[in-house]
């Protein structure tokens, strides 16, 4: 299968990343259903994890935090002016993009930093601001901070697993098997009704009384 | 291991199969829910008006509003976007735009309402908040929403000292027309007067049978006292408990959902009122009650419930009694009723099982002469004077061992002629030191016959 795709002009790394997508999604599902890490949906941790792969972990986290913090500051400033929701979000995105550009020459670039993919990583961080602020206005700063940290943790797990060379080799060698394994895992998780690991902690007083 | 209900099981096993698209559409829409409940003559808070667009906002008649009300988003989640005001100040508060207004020679004061924390909300604040609601900033999936004004429930005196500003409510989890677990939700300063646990409100577990509170939860931690006070949260009797349970079942039947959290508040004048229905009841209620919910749900699954009254009764019978267990644990004493089964031990292997009257008015335990003969308890230690129903007499005292509610007690008991009395045995306070007596218990069966309506003279 991989050979066929390669012969028809699709580079191997592209196939690899596309096949890694369902695996990354499954990793997020396991973290949610079995462990109980919340995070913003499936999309954000997967996108962040992939972004980290193109920027390197430390750089990625640094850029992400810069974008989030600058976005937060700009939003706080804009809160004093009464603006409709969407224009305000666009302004926040503008501000975060400008800040990211401004600080980018100061960042310690490493060889992991792959352009043009790394630029896309920045775009992803900036665009994630919309979902981030929707959550912030609904649930408040404390909850948002907690979920952001959990999302970050999930993204790092996704990053570590998708960049794991052993797994990459397996996926390239057995693409069909990979898909089947992913489908089977998710069918199982879809029917899983057991307690999440986090719930054992939350309900410890009831369980171990 | 106790069967605690987790989010996975709640969603897959209970929420999904218990709802139709229609029932979810109703429950997630507060105004529609109210309409349907009202049709069934179920008490709900009055709606003063609603606003669903910017145009309606500009045309709204503000003078028609009472001085206290709750402003809510129709499709809000978890208490977000709710604004409660307590009183009105006319033309008292300086507008925030006063510089601009003064420049045009306009009135720089505007109407304002007072919030729970004492701060003022001006008319423009309220308009702004409504705009936010209508824009969908508080609704499920951020879709455009309706803002509505609702009657503010008047708090019961009983609850005043337990709640910070807001109105406490009673969450009853209903499954299959049977109330399975409930908690009293107390608003705190942290929760800004709202009764939602994840916002920092306190949940107090309730004994399903009696409606008396047991233990409590705050931020998923078990507590016994109201945070920051010395107020014990144990032992609060919820008024109109039976009615609250029945009301919750009625609401569940009205929206045709099989698994539901029903929020009920008690108004000082109107009594129990359905505040809200919740298709996804929170799970911290298990910590408030120190009881696993899944176990209870499994017990009532598939039971046939023919009437609302029966549903309430089943819930009370199955899931009550936690309080008693707790009292026993705390005091180290057993709780018994005024009538209990007793086993008397005689010479050799002889035993006699009967019902005894628990009588704190008597000092000594007393048994009927026929039983004493049957058990060959003939070794009389001494004679003691006793004042009985028949006057003063000297009664023989014997050595007696008996078992009451699993406790074996060795004592000195007197022998009396009790052939014509309802009970062969009375247990006196000398032998009751290890027990607490609940006089509402013990109306059970005596010799297989219900004695609740017993017409026989109630001599002891």
Interface residues (C-beta under 8 A of the other chain):
Chain A: X33 X82 X84 X85 X134 X137 X138 X139 X191 X192 X193 X194 X195 X196 X199 X202 X203 X205 X206 X207 X209
Chain B: X1 X2 X4 X6 X7 X8 X9 X12 X13 X77 X80 X128 X135 X137 X138 X142 X220 X221 X222 X283 X286 X287 X290 X291 X292
